[in-house]
Amino acid sequence: MTTPFPYESGAAQGSFPPPECPAHGLGIGPGGLRRFYGPEAERDPHGLYEKLRAEHGTVAPVLLHGDVPAWLVLGHSENLHMTRTPSQFSRDSRRWRALQDGSVAPDHPLAPIFTWQPICVFADGATHERQRGAVTDSMGRIDTRGVRRHVNRYSNRLVNDFCQEGRVDLVSQFAERLPMMVMCAIIGMPEEYNDRMVQAARDMTRGTATAVASNAYVLEALTRLVQRRRREPADDFATWLIEHPARMNDQEVSEHLRLILIASYEATANLIANVLRMVLTDPRFRARLSGGHMTVPEAVEQTLWDEPPFTAVFGRWAVGDTELGGKQIKAGDALIVGIAPANTDPIVRPDLNADMAGNRAHLAFSGGPHECPGQDIGRAIADVGVDALLMRLPDLELAVDEGELKWVGNIMGRHLVELPADFAARAPQDDREPPSMGKPSAQRQDWEVQSTVRHTAPTPGRPPVPAPAPATTGASAMTAVVDGTGSTPGAQPAMGHIPQQRGRSAPVRLWRVVSRWWSGD
């Protein structure tokens, strides 16, 4: 049965809990509706989803900050329909009835999320196509291999900062820093990377009292970047947006850069932290990963199902009166894309313990025309970053009891506060090189074939190893394979250099060895 919102005629006044009722403080608000904020929602969001699913089905009425009503969509198919049908469910927040009647003030804690801006996220139709086209085309110009090299070097640079300590908080010292370092470089403002930028990016989506100020700090930095790139174009994302045929003005470019920076940073920081938490707390997960039964990209995909970086996305607004999941939605109603509850919908995932690695049917990046355009960049940062960290520190162990881990939650997700880990202290590495050189064994014969590069952990206490000379084979050849560029990181490739090839007699020797083995000699 549809539960009427408090502002609707016919709202059940008798469902308000009396002052002495234990429901006060347990997430129950006016009209008997559950609050989608506060202690209960932050402490156990998955438990809240299941309560709402049991009480209301696939679409549930909830209360946002200030007890403003909205609909939380829990079902997988219902979320797909909502995100794929902009003619019924618009992204233009100016349609929100609560904004029109003054129920939501401009300084609302969620204002940085829902306040209309001239960007593709809040547009539909031709405007969305023009702006989204500029973003998508500019994303297509990013050199993925170059990004992976940057991620690898930045990861090793971060590990060098704490590798001699023997203990690290993987959230504040790695997961929160790596995505911002990479995204600032991609956008074109590496000089703006600092602790304040990291803190502002995390704060502005949490619905805090300082969220508006944090949003202003980020936007000011991006506005300066746009003005500088108008004068001095460069080979970076900001310049590509400015020069795109869509002819965005300065405000449009600044707002789109803010959207890309914050969405990419927040999602990737949470994703890295969640993958590392599963590695450190789930023995089966770690065993499959370390035993070669699961690759790091597969581990990332499994995490996107179990612990998506964004648990919900606000919002969609009903264009007219309609029905969704058996609920009567009125024009101007606000709806929330329930990413985490959709990923655990019993219809599509009856067994939550089932292996979902490689299955990309999750809604971690939303869906429809507003699906995240930078998801592959986020995956690359997480894949390479986690892989580089685990190769450098394969002996990472959780430093506290799992029950002591704490989260900070908000409407869009929950974030690990800390992930302390212990490991054997070791010397820094040259951050221009991959985490492992993969040197072949000295006993290797010419006829032996190695199908993959084997990575080994650095020995604790060993000083940095100088980069091998580019003209040699063996280790330098392996460096080229690991780096993916055919050259030593941080060095200029030798012009006209041709790697030494195997001698012409190698096939003959190989055939003789195989013949002797086959004949039993």
C-alpha positions as CSV (number, residue, x, y, z in Angstrom):
1,M,0.0,0.0,0.0
2,T,1.3,3.5,-0.8
3,T,2.2,5.5,2.3
4,P,1.1,9.1,1.7
5,F,3.7,11.8,2.3
6,P,3.0,14.2,5.2
7,Y,2.3,17.1,2.9
8,E,-0.4,15.0,1.0
9,S,-4.0,15.1,1.9
10,G,-5.0,12.0,3.7
11,A,-1.6,11.5,5.4
12,A,-2.0,9.2,8.4
13,Q,-1.7,11.6,11.3
14,G,-2.2,8.7,13.7
15,S,1.1,7.1,12.6
16,F,3.2,9.8,14.3
17,P,5.1,8.1,17.2
18,P,4.2,9.6,20.6
19,P,7.1,11.5,22.4
20,E,7.8,8.6,24.7
21,C,7.9,6.1,21.9
22,P,11.3,4.3,21.3
23,A,10.8,5.0,17.6
24,H,12.2,8.5,18.4
25,G,15.9,8.4,17.7
26,L,15.6,5.2,15.7
27,G,15.0,6.8,12.4
28,I,11.2,7.2,12.4
29,G,10.0,10.7,11.4
30,P,6.7,12.4,10.7
31,G,4.0,10.2,9.1
32,G,5.8,7.1,10.5
33,L,8.3,7.3,7.6
34,R,11.8,6.2,8.0
35,R,14.6,8.8,7.8
36,F,17.2,8.3,5.1
37,Y,19.7,10.1,7.3
38,G,20.8,10.1,10.9
39,P,22.3,7.4,13.2
40,E,20.3,4.4,11.9
41,A,20.9,5.1,8.3
42,E,24.6,5.7,8.9
43,R,25.2,2.7,11.2
44,D,23.4,0.0,9.2
45,P,22.3,1.2,5.7
46,H,21.9,-2.4,4.5
47,G,19.6,-3.2,7.4
48,L,17.6,-0.1,6.6
49,Y,17.2,-1.1,3.0
50,E,15.8,-4.5,4.0
51,K,13.4,-2.9,6.4
52,L,12.1,-0.6,3.7
53,R,11.9,-3.5,1.2
54,A,9.9,-5.6,3.7
55,E,7.6,-2.7,4.5
56,H,7.0,-1.2,1.1
57,G,8.4,-3.4,-1.7
58,T,10.6,-2.1,-4.5
59,V,9.8,1.6,-4.0
60,A,9.7,3.1,-0.5
61,P,8.8,6.6,0.9
62,V,11.7,8.1,3.0
63,L,12.6,11.4,4.6
64,L,15.7,13.4,3.7
65,H,17.5,15.9,5.9
66,G,14.9,18.2,7.5
67,D,12.3,15.5,7.0
68,V,11.8,16.4,3.4
69,P,10.0,13.5,1.7
70,A,11.4,11.5,-1.3
71,W,11.1,8.0,-2.8
72,L,13.9,5.5,-2.5
73,V,13.9,3.0,-5.4
74,L,15.1,-0.4,-4.1
75,G,14.3,-2.8,-7.0
76,H,16.9,-3.5,-9.7
77,S,14.4,-3.4,-12.7
78,E,12.6,-0.3,-11.2
79,N,16.0,1.5,-11.0
80,L,16.8,0.6,-14.6
81,H,13.4,1.9,-15.7
82,M,13.8,5.1,-13.8
83,T,17.3,5.9,-15.1
84,R,16.5,4.9,-18.7
85,T,13.2,6.9,-19.0
86,P,14.1,10.6,-18.7
87,S,10.7,11.5,-20.2
88,Q,9.1,10.3,-17.0
89,F,11.9,10.9,-14.5
90,S,13.9,14.0,-15.2
91,R,17.3,15.1,-13.8
92,D,16.2,18.8,-13.7
93,S,16.0,19.5,-10.0
94,R,14.0,22.7,-10.6
95,R,11.0,20.4,-11.0
96,W,11.2,19.5,-7.3
97,R,8.0,20.6,-5.6
98,A,9.7,21.0,-2.3
99,L,12.0,23.6,-3.9
100,Q,9.0,25.4,-5.5
101,D,7.0,25.6,-2.3
102,G,10.0,26.6,-0.1
103,S,10.1,23.4,1.9
104,V,13.8,23.1,1.0
105,A,16.0,26.2,1.6
106,P,19.0,27.2,-0.5
107,D,21.3,26.4,2.5
108,H,20.0,22.9,2.9
109,P,22.8,20.4,3.7
110,L,22.2,18.6,0.4
111,A,22.3,21.8,-1.7
112,P,25.7,21.0,-3.3
113,I,24.1,17.8,-4.6
114,F,20.7,19.0,-5.9
115,T,21.1,22.7,-6.7
116,W,20.5,23.1,-10.4
117,Q,23.7,23.9,-12.4
118,P,24.3,24.3,-16.1
119,I,25.8,20.8,-16.5
120,C,24.8,17.6,-18.2
121,V,23.8,16.0,-14.9
122,F,20.8,18.3,-14.5
123,A,19.9,18.4,-18.2
124,D,17.7,16.3,-20.5
125,G,17.2,16.2,-24.3
126,A,19.3,18.3,-26.7
127,T,21.1,20.2,-23.9
128,H,22.2,17.0,-22.3
129,E,23.4,15.6,-25.6
130,R,25.5,18.7,-26.3
131,Q,27.1,18.9,-22.9
132,R,27.5,15.1,-22.4
133,G,29.0,14.8,-25.9
134,A,31.7,17.3,-24.9
135,V,32.5,15.3,-21.7
136,T,32.4,11.9,-23.5
137,D,34.6,13.1,-26.4
138,S,37.1,14.6,-24.0
139,M,37.2,11.4,-22.0
140,G,37.9,9.6,-25.2
141,R,41.1,11.7,-25.6
142,I,42.6,10.4,-22.3
143,D,45.5,8.1,-22.8
144,T,44.5,5.1,-20.7
145,R,48.0,3.6,-20.8
146,G,49.4,7.0,-19.7
147,V,46.9,7.1,-16.9
148,R,48.0,3.6,-15.7
149,R,51.6,4.7,-15.7
150,H,50.7,7.8,-13.6
151,V,48.7,5.6,-11.2
152,N,51.6,3.2,-10.9
153,R,54.1,6.0,-10.1
154,Y,51.8,7.9,-7.8
155,S,50.9,4.6,-5.9
156,N,54.6,3.9,-5.4
157,R,55.2,7.5,-4.3
158,L,52.5,7.1,-1.7
159,V,53.8,3.8,-0.5
160,N,57.3,5.3,-0.2
161,D,55.9,7.8,2.3
162,F,55.0,5.1,4.8
163,C,56.8,1.9,3.8
164,Q,59.5,2.3,6.5
165,E,57.0,2.7,9.3
166,G,55.5,-0.8,9.3
167,R,52.0,0.6,9.8
168,V,49.6,2.6,7.6
169,D,46.1,3.9,7.5
170,L,45.1,2.7,4.1
171,V,42.2,5.2,3.9
172,S,43.9,8.5,4.7
173,Q,47.3,7.6,3.5
174,F,46.4,5.8,0.3
175,A,42.8,5.5,-0.8
176,E,41.9,9.1,-0.3
177,R,45.0,10.5,-1.8
178,L,45.7,8.4,-4.9
179,P,42.5,9.4,-6.9
180,M,42.9,13.1,-6.2
181,M,46.6,13.0,-7.4
182,V,45.5,11.3,-10.6
183,M,42.4,13.4,-11.3
184,C,44.2,16.7,-10.7
185,A,46.9,15.6,-13.2
186,I,44.2,14.5,-15.8
187,I,42.2,17.7,-15.4
188,G,45.3,19.9,-15.7
189,M,45.9,21.3,-12.2
190,P,48.4,19.0,-10.4
191,E,49.6,22.1,-8.4
192,E,46.2,22.3,-6.7
193,Y,46.6,18.8,-5.1
194,N,46.9,19.2,-1.3
195,D,45.2,18.1,1.9
196,R,42.6,20.9,1.7
197,M,41.5,19.7,-1.7
198,V,41.2,16.1,-0.5
199,Q,39.2,17.2,2.6
200,A,36.9,19.5,0.6
201,A,36.1,16.8,-1.9
202,R,35.1,14.4,0.8
203,D,33.1,17.0,2.8
204,M,31.0,18.5,0.1
205,T,28.9,15.4,-0.5
206,R,28.3,14.5,3.1
207,G,25.5,16.9,3.9
208,T,27.6,18.7,6.6
209,A,27.4,22.3,7.8
210,T,30.6,23.0,6.0
211,A,29.6,21.3,2.7
212,V,28.7,24.6,1.0
213,A,32.1,26.2,1.9
214,S,33.9,23.1,0.7
215,N,32.1,23.3,-2.6
216,A,33.1,26.9,-3.0
217,Y,36.8,26.1,-2.4
218,V,36.8,23.4,-5.1
219,L,34.9,25.6,-7.6
220,E,37.3,28.6,-7.0
221,A,40.3,26.4,-7.9
222,L,38.5,25.1,-11.0
223,T,37.5,28.6,-12.1
224,R,41.1,29.7,-11.9
225,L,42.1,26.7,-14.0
226,V,39.5,27.5,-16.7
227,Q,40.6,31.2,-16.9
228,R,44.3,30.1,-17.2
229,R,43.5,27.5,-19.9
230,R,41.6,30.1,-22.0
231,R,44.9,32.1,-22.1
232,E,47.3,29.1,-22.1
233,P,45.9,25.9,-23.7
234,A,47.6,22.7,-22.7
235,D,47.2,19.0,-23.4
236,D,44.7,18.3,-20.6
237,F,41.0,17.7,-19.9
238,A,40.2,21.3,-19.1
239,T,41.6,22.5,-22.4
240,W,39.7,19.7,-24.3
241,L,36.4,20.8,-22.8
242,I,37.2,24.5,-23.6
243,E,38.1,23.7,-27.2
244,H,35.3,21.3,-27.9
245,P,32.8,22.2,-30.7
246,A,30.0,22.3,-28.1
247,R,31.4,25.8,-27.2
248,M,30.9,25.6,-23.5
249,N,31.1,28.9,-21.6
250,D,33.4,29.3,-18.6
251,Q,30.7,28.5,-16.1
252,E,29.8,25.3,-18.0
253,V,33.4,24.2,-18.2
254,S,34.1,24.9,-14.5
255,E,30.9,23.1,-13.3
256,H,31.6,20.1,-15.5
257,L,35.2,19.9,-14.2
258,R,33.8,20.0,-10.7
259,L,31.4,17.2,-11.5
260,I,34.1,15.0,-13.0
261,L,36.7,15.8,-10.3
262,I,34.4,15.1,-7.3
263,A,32.4,12.2,-8.7
264,S,35.5,10.4,-9.9
265,Y,37.4,11.1,-6.7
266,E,34.7,10.1,-4.3
267,A,33.8,7.0,-6.2
268,T,37.3,5.8,-6.7
269,A,38.5,6.6,-3.1
270,N,35.6,4.6,-1.7
271,L,36.2,1.8,-4.2
272,I,39.9,1.4,-3.3
273,A,39.1,1.5,0.4
274,N,36.4,-1.1,0.0
275,V,38.5,-3.5,-2.1
276,L,41.4,-3.3,0.5
277,R,39.0,-3.9,3.3
278,M,37.7,-7.0,1.7
279,V,41.3,-8.2,1.1
280,L,42.2,-7.7,4.7
281,T,39.0,-9.0,6.3
282,D,37.8,-11.8,4.1
283,P,40.2,-14.8,4.0
284,R,38.4,-16.4,1.1
285,F,38.5,-13.2,-0.9
286,R,42.2,-12.8,-0.2
287,A,43.0,-16.5,-0.9
288,R,41.4,-16.3,-4.3
289,L,43.2,-13.1,-5.1
290,S,46.7,-14.2,-4.0
291,G,46.2,-17.8,-5.4
292,G,45.6,-16.5,-8.9
293,H,41.9,-17.6,-9.0
294,M,40.8,-13.9,-9.1
295,T,42.5,-11.0,-10.8
296,V,42.5,-7.5,-9.3
297,P,40.0,-6.2,-11.9
298,E,37.7,-9.1,-10.9
299,A,38.1,-8.2,-7.3
300,V,37.1,-4.7,-8.1
301,E,34.0,-5.9,-10.0
302,Q,33.0,-8.1,-7.1
303,T,33.4,-5.1,-4.7
304,L,31.2,-3.0,-7.0
305,W,28.4,-5.5,-6.4
306,D,28.9,-5.9,-2.6
307,E,30.1,-2.4,-1.6
308,P,29.5,0.1,-4.4
309,P,31.3,3.4,-3.8
310,F,28.0,5.3,-4.1
311,T,25.1,3.5,-2.3
312,A,22.5,5.9,-3.7
313,V,22.3,8.9,-6.1
314,F,20.0,11.8,-5.6
315,G,18.0,12.4,-7.6
316,R,15.3,12.1,-10.2
317,W,12.2,14.2,-10.3
318,A,8.9,13.0,-11.7
319,V,7.8,14.9,-14.8
320,G,4.1,14.1,-14.3
321,D,1.9,11.8,-12.2
322,T,3.0,8.2,-12.8
323,E,3.4,4.8,-11.2
324,L,6.6,3.0,-10.2
325,G,6.9,-0.3,-8.3
326,G,3.2,-0.1,-7.5
327,K,3.5,3.4,-5.9
328,Q,1.7,6.5,-7.1
329,I,4.3,9.0,-7.9
330,K,3.2,12.6,-8.3
331,A,4.6,15.3,-10.5
332,G,7.5,17.0,-8.8
333,D,8.2,14.2,-6.4
334,A,11.9,13.5,-5.7
335,L,13.3,10.0,-6.3
336,I,16.6,8.4,-5.2
337,V,18.5,5.8,-7.3
338,G,19.1,3.0,-4.8
339,I,22.4,1.5,-6.1
340,A,23.3,-0.7,-3.1
341,P,19.7,-2.0,-2.6
342,A,19.3,-2.7,-6.3
343,N,22.6,-4.7,-6.2
344,T,21.1,-6.9,-3.5
345,D,17.6,-7.2,-5.0
346,P,16.5,-10.8,-4.4
347,I,15.1,-11.0,-7.9
348,V,18.5,-10.6,-9.6
349,R,20.7,-11.8,-6.8
350,P,19.0,-14.5,-4.6
351,D,22.3,-15.7,-3.2
352,L,24.4,-12.8,-1.9
353,N,27.4,-15.1,-1.5
354,A,27.5,-16.0,-5.2
355,D,30.6,-15.1,-7.2
356,M,29.8,-11.9,-9.2
357,A,33.3,-11.3,-10.5
358,G,33.1,-10.3,-14.2
359,N,29.4,-9.6,-14.1
360,R,28.8,-5.9,-14.9
361,A,25.0,-5.9,-14.5
362,H,25.4,-4.0,-11.2
363,L,24.3,-0.3,-10.9
364,A,27.4,1.0,-9.3
365,F,27.8,3.6,-12.0
366,S,24.0,4.2,-12.3
367,G,22.4,3.6,-15.8
368,G,20.7,5.1,-18.8
369,P,21.8,8.4,-20.5
370,H,23.3,9.6,-17.2
371,E,25.5,6.6,-16.6
372,C,28.9,7.6,-15.3
373,P,31.1,8.4,-18.3
374,G,34.4,8.1,-16.4
375,Q,33.9,4.6,-15.0
376,D,36.7,3.1,-16.9
377,I,39.1,5.7,-15.6
378,G,37.9,4.9,-12.0
379,R,38.4,1.2,-12.6
380,A,41.9,1.8,-14.0
381,I,42.9,3.8,-10.9
382,A,41.5,1.2,-8.6
383,D,43.0,-1.8,-10.5
384,V,46.5,-0.4,-10.8
385,G,46.6,1.3,-7.4
386,V,45.5,-1.8,-5.5
387,D,47.8,-4.1,-7.5
388,A,50.8,-1.8,-7.0
389,L,50.1,-1.6,-3.3
390,L,49.8,-5.3,-2.8
391,M,52.9,-6.0,-4.8
392,R,54.9,-3.6,-2.7
393,L,53.3,-4.8,0.6
394,P,52.0,-8.4,0.1
395,D,52.2,-9.0,3.9
396,L,49.5,-6.4,4.8
397,E,47.4,-7.4,7.8
398,L,44.6,-5.7,9.5
399,A,46.0,-4.0,12.6
400,V,42.7,-3.9,14.6
401,D,39.8,-6.3,15.1
402,E,37.3,-6.1,12.2
403,G,34.6,-5.1,14.6
404,E,36.5,-1.9,15.4
405,L,36.2,-0.5,11.9
406,K,34.0,2.5,11.7
407,W,32.1,4.3,8.8
408,V,30.8,7.7,8.2
409,G,27.6,7.7,6.2
410,N,25.5,10.1,4.2
411,I,22.7,9.9,1.6
412,M,25.2,8.9,-1.1
413,G,27.2,6.3,0.6
414,R,29.3,5.3,3.6
415,H,33.0,5.7,3.9
416,L,35.5,3.9,6.0
417,V,37.0,6.2,8.6
418,E,40.2,4.2,8.9
419,L,41.7,1.0,7.7
420,P,44.9,0.5,9.8
421,A,47.2,-2.2,8.6
422,D,50.6,-3.6,9.7
423,F,53.4,-4.9,7.5
424,A,57.1,-5.6,7.6
425,A,59.0,-2.3,7.2
426,R,61.1,-2.0,4.0
427,A,63.1,0.6,2.1
428,P,61.6,3.0,-0.5
429,Q,61.8,2.2,-4.2
430,D,62.5,4.4,-7.1
431,D,59.0,5.7,-7.9
432,R,59.9,6.0,-11.6
433,E,59.9,2.2,-11.8
434,P,57.2,-0.4,-11.6
435,P,56.8,-2.1,-8.2
436,S,58.6,-5.2,-9.4
437,M,61.1,-5.7,-12.2
438,G,60.2,-9.4,-12.7
439,K,63.8,-10.5,-13.3
440,P,64.2,-14.0,-14.8
441,S,65.9,-16.7,-12.9
442,A,69.7,-17.0,-13.4
443,Q,69.2,-20.7,-14.2
444,R,66.8,-20.0,-17.1
445,Q,67.7,-21.9,-20.3
446,D,67.2,-20.5,-23.7
447,W,64.5,-23.0,-24.5
448,E,62.4,-22.2,-21.5
449,V,59.3,-20.2,-22.2
450,Q,57.8,-17.8,-19.6
451,S,54.2,-17.0,-20.3
452,T,53.8,-14.2,-17.7
453,V,56.0,-11.9,-15.8
454,R,56.3,-13.1,-12.2
455,H,56.3,-10.3,-9.6
456,T,58.2,-10.7,-6.3
457,A,57.9,-8.6,-3.2
458,P,60.9,-6.3,-2.5
459,T,63.2,-7.6,0.3
460,P,62.8,-5.6,3.6
461,G,65.7,-3.3,4.2
462,R,67.1,-3.5,0.6
463,P,68.1,-0.1,-0.8
464,P,66.6,1.2,-4.0
465,V,67.8,-0.6,-7.1
466,P,69.0,1.7,-9.9
467,A,67.1,1.5,-13.2
468,P,68.8,-1.0,-15.6
469,A,70.4,0.3,-18.7
470,P,67.9,0.6,-21.6
471,A,70.2,-1.2,-24.1
472,T,70.4,-4.4,-22.2
473,T,68.0,-7.4,-22.4
474,G,66.5,-9.4,-19.6
475,A,65.5,-7.1,-16.8
476,S,65.0,-4.1,-19.0
477,A,62.8,-6.1,-21.4
478,M,60.7,-7.2,-18.4
479,T,60.5,-3.5,-17.3
480,A,59.0,-2.7,-20.7
481,V,56.5,-5.4,-20.4
482,V,55.4,-4.4,-16.9
483,D,55.3,-0.7,-17.7
484,G,53.2,-1.4,-20.9
485,T,55.1,1.2,-23.0
486,G,58.1,-0.6,-24.3
487,S,60.4,1.9,-22.5
488,T,61.8,2.6,-19.1
489,P,59.5,4.8,-17.0
490,G,60.8,8.3,-16.5
491,A,63.4,7.9,-19.4
492,Q,63.4,8.9,-23.0
493,P,63.2,5.9,-25.4
494,A,66.3,5.3,-27.4
495,M,65.6,6.3,-31.0
496,G,66.0,3.5,-33.5
497,H,66.8,1.0,-30.7
498,I,65.7,-2.6,-31.6
499,P,65.7,-5.1,-28.7
500,Q,68.1,-7.9,-29.1
501,Q,66.4,-10.9,-30.6
502,R,66.8,-14.6,-29.9
503,G,69.4,-16.3,-32.1
504,R,68.3,-18.2,-35.2
505,S,69.5,-21.5,-33.6
506,A,67.0,-21.2,-30.8
507,P,64.1,-23.1,-32.6
508,V,66.6,-25.9,-33.5
509,R,67.7,-26.2,-29.9
510,L,64.1,-26.2,-28.6
511,W,63.1,-28.9,-31.1
512,R,66.1,-31.1,-30.1
513,V,65.1,-30.8,-26.4
514,V,61.5,-31.7,-27.1
515,S,62.6,-34.6,-29.2
516,R,64.9,-36.0,-26.5
517,W,62.1,-35.6,-23.9
518,W,59.6,-37.4,-26.2
519,S,61.9,-40.3,-26.8
520,G,62.7,-40.7,-23.1
521,D,66.4,-39.7,-23.4
